[in-house]
Amino acid sequence: MLADYHVHTVYSDDSEYPMEAVVQDAVAMGLDEICFTDHVDYGVKRDWDDPRGVEYRSGGAGEPAVTPIANVDYPKYTAQIQDLQDKYRGQLQIRMGLEFGMQVHTIPQYEQLFARYPFDFIILSVHQVEDKELWTQDFQRGRTQQEYVTRYYEEILELVRRYHNYSVLGHLDLITRYDEAGVYPFEKLKPVLTEILKTVIADGKGIEVNTSSHRYGLPDLTPSRDILRLYHELGGRVLTIGSDSHKKEHLGAYLGETKQELIRLRFKEYCTYSQMEPLWHELED
């Protein structure tokens, strides 16, 4: 069983990967299941039907030359997924999800969005804090490493305490990818991480293992092995595995290797989802 549960397409503002091409590539490489999880980032991006209109920026490496700063076009997105589910039935299991790039002050917008569509799966991620992007260093600028790392995890803790319509936390230690000061000591973060993970477990939610750590050249898994060990020690069982793909060469990458890593960390199962409910699979599959 090979399932990629973090897949982006042209409906994300940082990808040009056509949705049907993703499906065709997944079939060709022998994947059994994928879940589309395109980006929604309220606070810094607008919906396509926003009366103020959509803003644009110059595209970066691998992006369109002119890139809309916009969330998913939900009606088109859901309609195309339904069409592809029908067209490729029996060849590939296709699930409908989104990646909610949340901040505490945007919770009401996500509550409204979640109520509108029949999602299978939702990733809760934090890409911005205080409407400041991590990847541009806008959030980190003017803060010490201790200040920005602590603030990042405090935002996640408050989110999981207040918001419940999600499946897993995405790339929990994302701040590490963009931390120019290096890896912040795990032991200093263990108290807040313990509270986050206890809250996630008590709520019946989980965390993802994001295989993009390999392509970013990170020295550890995402989240780190220390975080995964802590999750296991606290009784956490719900895990998904996703490539965070934005182009063909990312899709399905390192799924098998990640399953082996999880076995070494003493996990026995991982999950796929249907209608927001976890479906369990042995890691030895």
NUVO-941176 format. One record per residue (C-alpha): residue in one letter; x, y, z; residue number from 1. Coordinates in nm, 4 decimals. Each point is the difference from the previous one (the first is absolute). Layout:
<sites>
+--------+----------+----------+----------+-----+
| residu |        X |        Y |        Z | num |
+--------+----------+----------+----------+-----+
|      A |        X |        Y |        Z | NUM |
...
+--------+----------+----------+----------+-----+
</sites>
This chain:
<sites>
+--------+----------+----------+----------+-----+
| residu |        X |        Y |        Z | num |
+--------+----------+----------+----------+-----+
|      M |   0.0000 |   0.0000 |   0.0000 |   1 |
|      L |   0.1503 |   0.3314 |  -0.1114 |   2 |
|      A |  -0.1972 |   0.3139 |   0.0781 |   3 |
|      D |   0.1170 |   0.3587 |  -0.0433 |   4 |
|      Y |  -0.1994 |   0.2238 |   0.2322 |   5 |
|      H |   0.1489 |   0.3426 |  -0.0709 |   6 |
|      V |  -0.0413 |   0.0896 |  -0.3673 |   7 |
|      H |  -0.0145 |   0.3472 |  -0.1587 |   8 |
|      T |  -0.1177 |   0.0945 |  -0.3478 |   9 |
|      V |  -0.0606 |   0.3044 |  -0.2165 |  10 |
|      Y |  -0.2739 |   0.0960 |   0.2486 |  11 |
|      S |   0.2773 |   0.0968 |   0.2432 |  12 |
|      D |   0.1593 |   0.3352 |  -0.0744 |  13 |
|      D |   0.3504 |  -0.1497 |   0.0109 |  14 |
|      S |  -0.0541 |  -0.2863 |  -0.2485 |  15 |
|      E |  -0.0651 |  -0.0435 |  -0.3723 |  16 |
|      Y |  -0.0622 |  -0.3773 |   0.0212 |  17 |
|      P |  -0.3313 |  -0.0778 |  -0.1782 |  18 |
|      M |  -0.2311 |  -0.2102 |   0.2128 |  19 |
|      E |  -0.0635 |  -0.2705 |  -0.2599 |  20 |
|      A |   0.3734 |  -0.0233 |  -0.0703 |  21 |
|      V |   0.0501 |  -0.0747 |   0.3712 |  22 |
|      V |  -0.2517 |  -0.2835 |  -0.0241 |  23 |
|      Q |   0.1585 |  -0.1410 |  -0.3155 |  24 |
|      D |   0.3465 |   0.0150 |   0.1549 |  25 |
|      A |  -0.1252 |  -0.1647 |   0.3205 |  26 |
|      V |  -0.1508 |  -0.2856 |  -0.1994 |  27 |
|      A |   0.3182 |  -0.0390 |  -0.2053 |  28 |
|      M |   0.2225 |  -0.0220 |   0.3087 |  29 |
|      G |  -0.2256 |  -0.2546 |   0.1694 |  30 |
|      L |  -0.1473 |   0.2071 |   0.2792 |  31 |
|      D |  -0.3174 |  -0.1434 |   0.1516 |  32 |
|      E |  -0.1430 |   0.3219 |   0.1405 |  33 |
|      I |   0.0532 |   0.3753 |   0.0028 |  34 |
|      C |  -0.1656 |   0.2867 |   0.1798 |  35 |
|      F |  -0.0030 |   0.3458 |  -0.1552 |  36 |
|      T |   0.0882 |   0.2577 |   0.2669 |  37 |
|      D |   0.0318 |   0.3362 |  -0.1721 |  38 |
|      H |   0.0818 |   0.3161 |   0.1927 |  39 |
|      V |  -0.2375 |   0.2274 |   0.1873 |  40 |
|      D |   0.1708 |   0.2794 |   0.1958 |  41 |
|      Y |  -0.2511 |   0.2482 |   0.1364 |  42 |
|      G |   0.1594 |   0.3134 |   0.1371 |  43 |
|      V |   0.2531 |   0.0342 |  -0.2815 |  44 |
|      K |  -0.2006 |  -0.1244 |  -0.3025 |  45 |
|      R |  -0.3437 |   0.0795 |  -0.1356 |  46 |
|      D |  -0.2706 |  -0.2233 |  -0.1397 |  47 |
|      W |  -0.0710 |   0.0265 |  -0.3712 |  48 |
|      D |  -0.3448 |   0.1463 |   0.0657 |  49 |
|      D |   0.1310 |   0.2606 |   0.2452 |  50 |
|      P |  -0.1638 |   0.3336 |  -0.0933 |  51 |
|      R |   0.3380 |   0.1718 |   0.0316 |  52 |
|      G |   0.1342 |  -0.2183 |  -0.2822 |  53 |
|      V |   0.3120 |  -0.2177 |  -0.0036 |  54 |
|      E |   0.3507 |   0.1386 |   0.0432 |  55 |
|      Y |   0.3011 |  -0.1181 |  -0.2034 |  56 |
|      R |   0.3743 |  -0.0281 |   0.0548 |  57 |
|      S |   0.3022 |  -0.0877 |  -0.2099 |  58 |
|      G |   0.0570 |  -0.3747 |  -0.0022 |  59 |
|      G |   0.3057 |  -0.1540 |   0.1575 |  60 |
|      A |   0.2095 |  -0.2941 |  -0.1205 |  61 |
|      G |  -0.2228 |  -0.2713 |  -0.1433 |  62 |
|      E |  -0.3114 |   0.2167 |   0.0217 |  63 |
|      P |  -0.2044 |   0.1797 |  -0.2668 |  64 |
|      A |   0.1502 |   0.3350 |  -0.1042 |  65 |
|      V |  -0.3005 |   0.1784 |   0.1477 |  66 |
|      T |  -0.1531 |  -0.1798 |   0.2971 |  67 |
|      P |  -0.3387 |   0.0745 |   0.1573 |  68 |
|      I |   0.0014 |   0.0410 |   0.3758 |  69 |
|      A |  -0.3170 |  -0.2010 |   0.0308 |  70 |
|      N |  -0.1563 |  -0.2967 |   0.1693 |  71 |
|      V |  -0.1493 |  -0.2997 |  -0.1804 |  72 |
|      D |  -0.2827 |   0.0601 |  -0.2467 |  73 |
|      Y |  -0.2271 |  -0.2271 |   0.2026 |  74 |
|      P |  -0.2861 |  -0.0649 |  -0.2470 |  75 |
|      K |   0.2408 |  -0.0908 |  -0.2829 |  76 |
|      Y |   0.2212 |  -0.2014 |   0.2344 |  77 |
|      T |  -0.2754 |  -0.2151 |   0.1439 |  78 |
|      A |  -0.1649 |  -0.0522 |  -0.3395 |  79 |
|      Q |   0.3242 |  -0.1152 |  -0.1627 |  80 |
|      I |   0.0797 |  -0.2395 |   0.2838 |  81 |
|      Q |  -0.3441 |  -0.1557 |  -0.0340 |  82 |
|      D |   0.0496 |  -0.0361 |  -0.3766 |  83 |
|      L |   0.3393 |  -0.1657 |   0.0487 |  84 |
|      Q |  -0.1359 |  -0.2346 |   0.2659 |  85 |
|      D |  -0.2539 |  -0.1235 |  -0.2545 |  86 |
|      K |   0.2432 |  -0.0136 |  -0.2915 |  87 |
|      Y |   0.2750 |  -0.1917 |   0.1834 |  88 |
|      R |  -0.2172 |  -0.2200 |   0.2191 |  89 |
|      G |   0.1688 |  -0.3392 |   0.0393 |  90 |
|      Q |   0.3408 |   0.1430 |  -0.0951 |  91 |
|      L |   0.0677 |   0.2388 |   0.2888 |  92 |
|      Q |  -0.1782 |   0.0959 |   0.3207 |  93 |
|      I |  -0.0306 |   0.3802 |  -0.0028 |  94 |
|      R |  -0.0946 |   0.1908 |   0.3138 |  95 |
|      M |  -0.0928 |   0.3655 |   0.0400 |  96 |
|      G |   0.1817 |   0.2061 |   0.2575 |  97 |
|      L |   0.1531 |   0.3407 |   0.0565 |  98 |
|      E |   0.2980 |   0.1339 |   0.1884 |  99 |
|      F |  -0.1251 |   0.2639 |   0.2417 | 100 |
|      G |   0.2862 |   0.2446 |   0.0617 | 101 |
|      M |  -0.1550 |   0.1232 |   0.3226 | 102 |
|      Q |   0.0524 |   0.2782 |   0.2481 | 103 |
|      V |  -0.2080 |   0.0481 |   0.3124 | 104 |
|      H |  -0.1637 |   0.3172 |  -0.1291 | 105 |
|      T |  -0.1119 |  -0.1775 |  -0.3208 | 106 |
|      I |  -0.1855 |  -0.2875 |   0.1709 | 107 |
|      P |  -0.3494 |   0.1354 |  -0.0861 | 108 |
|      Q |   0.0778 |  -0.0004 |  -0.3741 | 109 |
|      Y |   0.1105 |  -0.3627 |   0.0128 | 110 |
|      E |  -0.3076 |  -0.1009 |   0.1971 | 111 |
|      Q |  -0.2160 |   0.1467 |  -0.2769 | 112 |
|      L |   0.2033 |  -0.1657 |  -0.2765 | 113 |
|      F |  -0.0017 |  -0.3416 |   0.1656 | 114 |
|      A |  -0.3792 |   0.0109 |   0.0277 | 115 |
|      R |  -0.0430 |   0.0581 |  -0.3755 | 116 |
|      Y |   0.1524 |  -0.3165 |  -0.1506 | 117 |
|      P |   0.0191 |  -0.3761 |   0.0755 | 118 |
|      F |   0.3711 |  -0.0319 |   0.0731 | 119 |
|      D |   0.1763 |  -0.3305 |   0.0563 | 120 |
|      F |   0.3072 |   0.1456 |   0.1649 | 121 |
|      I |   0.1364 |   0.3294 |   0.1322 | 122 |
|      I |   0.3609 |   0.0867 |   0.0783 | 123 |
|      L |   0.0402 |   0.2718 |   0.2636 | 124 |
|      S |   0.3243 |   0.1848 |  -0.0679 | 125 |
|      V |   0.1529 |   0.3266 |   0.1147 | 126 |
|      H |   0.1739 |   0.1874 |  -0.2820 | 127 |
|      Q |  -0.0420 |   0.3483 |   0.1433 | 128 |
|      V |  -0.0274 |   0.1558 |   0.3449 | 129 |
|      E |  -0.1400 |   0.3508 |   0.0469 | 130 |
|      D |  -0.0528 |   0.0012 |  -0.3798 | 131 |
|      K |   0.3783 |  -0.0208 |  -0.0454 | 132 |
|      E |   0.1440 |  -0.2757 |  -0.2203 | 133 |
|      L |   0.2578 |  -0.2443 |   0.1347 | 134 |
|      W |   0.1634 |  -0.0712 |  -0.3379 | 135 |
|      T |   0.0793 |   0.3699 |  -0.0665 | 136 |
|      Q |   0.1449 |   0.0470 |   0.3527 | 137 |
|      D |  -0.2573 |   0.2756 |   0.0627 | 138 |
|      F |  -0.1193 |  -0.1787 |   0.3134 | 139 |
|      Q |   0.3494 |  -0.0713 |   0.1332 | 140 |
|      R |   0.1415 |   0.3466 |  -0.0751 | 141 |
|      G |   0.0559 |   0.2130 |   0.3113 | 142 |
|      R |  -0.0384 |  -0.2941 |   0.2385 | 143 |
|      T |   0.2553 |  -0.2220 |   0.1692 | 144 |
|      Q |  -0.0082 |  -0.3689 |  -0.0914 | 145 |
|      Q |  -0.1551 |  -0.0816 |   0.3365 | 146 |
|      E |  -0.2711 |   0.2620 |  -0.0550 | 147 |
|      Y |  -0.1086 |  -0.1067 |  -0.3472 | 148 |
|      V |   0.0212 |  -0.3741 |   0.0619 | 149 |
|      T |  -0.1971 |   0.0288 |   0.3239 | 150 |
|      R |  -0.2591 |   0.2281 |  -0.1600 | 151 |
|      Y |  -0.0456 |  -0.2462 |  -0.2895 | 152 |
|      Y |  -0.0779 |  -0.2933 |   0.2298 | 153 |
|      E |  -0.2223 |   0.2146 |   0.2231 | 154 |
|      E |  -0.2115 |   0.0769 |  -0.3082 | 155 |
|      I |  -0.0333 |  -0.3718 |  -0.0789 | 156 |
|      L |  -0.0937 |  -0.0807 |   0.3598 | 157 |
|      E |  -0.2746 |   0.2606 |   0.0038 | 158 |
|      L |  -0.1300 |  -0.1236 |  -0.3359 | 159 |
|      V |  -0.0336 |  -0.3625 |   0.1077 | 160 |
|      R |  -0.1698 |   0.1109 |   0.3201 | 161 |
|      R |  -0.2585 |   0.2067 |  -0.1894 | 162 |
|      Y |  -0.0431 |  -0.1642 |  -0.3412 | 163 |
|      H |  -0.1125 |  -0.3585 |  -0.0556 | 164 |
|      N |  -0.1022 |  -0.0513 |  -0.3650 | 165 |
|      Y |   0.3302 |  -0.1403 |  -0.1185 | 166 |
|      S |   0.1622 |  -0.3412 |  -0.0386 | 167 |
|      V |   0.3736 |   0.0457 |   0.0592 | 168 |
|      L |   0.2562 |   0.2690 |   0.0736 | 169 |
|      G |   0.2111 |   0.0630 |  -0.3091 | 170 |
|      H |   0.3815 |   0.0216 |   0.0168 | 171 |
|      L |  -0.0228 |   0.0811 |   0.3717 | 172 |
|      D |   0.3539 |   0.1392 |   0.0273 | 173 |
|      L |  -0.0152 |   0.1998 |  -0.3250 | 174 |
|      I |   0.1801 |   0.2883 |   0.1720 | 175 |
|      T |   0.3158 |  -0.2142 |  -0.0130 | 176 |
|      R |  -0.0001 |   0.0093 |  -0.3809 | 177 |
|      Y |   0.0185 |   0.3795 |   0.0049 | 178 |
|      D |   0.2156 |   0.0497 |   0.3100 | 179 |
|      E |   0.3208 |   0.1680 |  -0.1125 | 180 |
|      A |   0.1398 |  -0.0270 |   0.3543 | 181 |
|      G |  -0.0007 |  -0.3806 |  -0.0108 | 182 |
|      V |  -0.1982 |  -0.2641 |   0.1846 | 183 |
|      Y |  -0.1402 |   0.1203 |   0.3313 | 184 |
|      P |   0.0597 |  -0.2503 |   0.2857 | 185 |
|      F |  -0.2784 |  -0.2553 |   0.0336 | 186 |
|      E |   0.0242 |  -0.0123 |   0.3804 | 187 |
|      K |  -0.0882 |   0.3691 |   0.0228 | 188 |
|      L |  -0.3092 |  -0.0603 |  -0.2130 | 189 |
|      K |  -0.1051 |  -0.3258 |   0.1619 | 190 |
|      P |  -0.2487 |   0.1591 |   0.2458 | 191 |
|      V |  -0.1990 |   0.1855 |  -0.2680 | 192 |
|      L |   0.0250 |  -0.2914 |  -0.2448 | 193 |
|      T |  -0.1313 |  -0.2324 |   0.2706 | 194 |
|      E |  -0.3030 |   0.2248 |   0.0498 | 195 |
|      I |  -0.0621 |   0.0185 |  -0.3748 | 196 |
|      L |   0.0226 |  -0.3760 |  -0.0449 | 197 |
|      K |  -0.2098 |  -0.0802 |   0.3071 | 198 |
|      T |  -0.2713 |   0.2294 |  -0.1337 | 199 |
|      V |   0.0154 |  -0.1557 |  -0.3471 | 200 |
|      I |  -0.0208 |  -0.3530 |   0.1416 | 201 |
|      A |  -0.2875 |   0.0829 |   0.2362 | 202 |
|      D |  -0.1901 |   0.1497 |  -0.2947 | 203 |
|      G |   0.0410 |  -0.3164 |  -0.2092 | 204 |
|      K |   0.2210 |   0.1783 |  -0.2527 | 205 |
|      G |   0.3487 |  -0.0795 |  -0.1267 | 206 |
|      I |   0.3151 |   0.1282 |  -0.1647 | 207 |
|      E |   0.1463 |  -0.0450 |  -0.3447 | 208 |
|      V |   0.3491 |  -0.1067 |  -0.0964 | 209 |
|      N |   0.0945 |   0.2305 |  -0.2850 | 210 |
|      T |   0.2557 |  -0.1557 |  -0.2336 | 211 |
|      S |   0.1133 |   0.3357 |  -0.1416 | 212 |
|      S |   0.2757 |  -0.0014 |   0.2632 | 213 |
|      H |   0.2007 |  -0.2044 |  -0.2516 | 214 |
|      R |  -0.0265 |   0.2453 |  -0.2867 | 215 |
|      Y |   0.0713 |   0.2952 |   0.2296 | 216 |
|      G |   0.3152 |  -0.1747 |   0.1212 | 217 |
|      L |  -0.1024 |   0.0143 |   0.3655 | 218 |
|      P |   0.2047 |  -0.2093 |   0.2459 | 219 |
|      D |  -0.3110 |  -0.1547 |   0.1585 | 220 |
|      L |  -0.3520 |  -0.1104 |  -0.0824 | 221 |
|      T |  -0.2910 |   0.2458 |  -0.0019 | 222 |
|      P |  -0.1062 |   0.0010 |   0.2763 | 223 |
|      S |   0.3250 |  -0.1027 |   0.1636 | 224 |
|      R |   0.0641 |  -0.3457 |   0.1389 | 225 |
|      D |  -0.0020 |   0.1529 |   0.3481 | 226 |
|      I |  -0.3526 |   0.1318 |  -0.0558 | 227 |
|      L |  -0.1129 |  -0.3330 |  -0.1433 | 228 |
|      R |   0.1474 |  -0.1883 |   0.2969 | 229 |
|      L |  -0.1797 |   0.2371 |   0.2385 | 230 |
|      Y |  -0.3253 |  -0.0504 |  -0.1896 | 231 |
|      H |   0.0396 |  -0.3777 |   0.0283 | 232 |
|      E |   0.0837 |   0.0194 |   0.3711 | 233 |
|      L |  -0.3129 |   0.2083 |   0.0627 | 234 |
|      G |  -0.2144 |  -0.2629 |  -0.1732 | 235 |
|      G |  -0.0358 |   0.1655 |  -0.3395 | 236 |
|      R |  -0.1030 |  -0.2396 |  -0.2775 | 237 |
|      V |  -0.1545 |   0.2072 |  -0.2795 | 238 |
|      L |   0.2593 |   0.0641 |  -0.2710 | 239 |
|      T |  -0.0209 |   0.0889 |  -0.3671 | 240 |
|      I |   0.2831 |   0.0140 |  -0.2517 | 241 |
|      G |   0.0174 |   0.2656 |  -0.2709 | 242 |
|      S |   0.2511 |   0.1280 |  -0.2518 | 243 |
|      D |  -0.1166 |   0.3638 |   0.0030 | 244 |
|      S |   0.0312 |  -0.0254 |  -0.3769 | 245 |
|      H |  -0.0271 |   0.3023 |  -0.2281 | 246 |
|      K |   0.1389 |  -0.1611 |  -0.3158 | 247 |
|      K |   0.0441 |  -0.3430 |  -0.1565 | 248 |
|      E |   0.3404 |  -0.0729 |   0.1498 | 249 |
|      H |  -0.1378 |   0.0508 |   0.3524 | 250 |
|      L |  -0.3041 |  -0.2263 |  -0.0298 | 251 |
|      G |   0.0228 |  -0.3208 |   0.2017 | 252 |
|      A |   0.3603 |   0.0681 |   0.0957 | 253 |
|      Y |   0.1479 |  -0.1867 |   0.2983 | 254 |
|      L |  -0.3273 |  -0.1628 |   0.1081 | 255 |
|      G |   0.1588 |  -0.3426 |   0.0412 | 256 |
|      E |   0.3068 |   0.1353 |   0.1786 | 257 |
|      T |  -0.2217 |   0.1941 |   0.2390 | 258 |
|      K |  -0.2014 |  -0.3095 |   0.0861 | 259 |
|      Q |   0.3245 |  -0.1770 |   0.0901 | 260 |
|      E |   0.1038 |   0.2948 |   0.2194 | 261 |
|      L |  -0.3313 |  -0.0206 |   0.1836 | 262 |
|      I |   0.0431 |  -0.3727 |   0.0570 | 263 |
|      R |   0.3412 |   0.0709 |   0.1545 | 264 |
|      L |  -0.1728 |   0.2544 |   0.2273 | 265 |
|      R |  -0.2354 |  -0.2817 |   0.1127 | 266 |
|      F |  -0.3133 |   0.1187 |  -0.1775 | 267 |
|      K |  -0.2115 |  -0.2821 |  -0.1359 | 268 |
|      E |  -0.2676 |   0.1769 |  -0.2076 | 269 |
|      Y |  -0.0701 |   0.3056 |  -0.2115 | 270 |
|      C |  -0.3228 |   0.1492 |  -0.1300 | 271 |
|      T |  -0.1875 |   0.1060 |  -0.3062 | 272 |
|      Y |  -0.3352 |   0.1792 |   0.0293 | 273 |
|      S |  -0.3565 |  -0.0119 |  -0.1254 | 274 |
|      Q |  -0.2604 |   0.2568 |   0.1034 | 275 |
|      M |   0.2319 |   0.1258 |   0.2760 | 276 |
|      E |   0.0321 |  -0.3451 |   0.1550 | 277 |
|      P |   0.3367 |  -0.1818 |   0.0185 | 278 |
|      L |   0.0467 |  -0.3322 |  -0.1778 | 279 |
|      W |   0.2819 |  -0.2110 |   0.1438 | 280 |
|      H |   0.2794 |  -0.1773 |  -0.1883 | 281 |
|      E |   0.2864 |  -0.2130 |   0.1248 | 282 |
|      L |   0.3372 |   0.1613 |  -0.0602 | 283 |
|      E |   0.1316 |  -0.3354 |  -0.1251 | 284 |
|      D |  -0.2357 |   0.0241 |  -0.3020 | 285 |
+--------+----------+----------+----------+-----+
</sites>
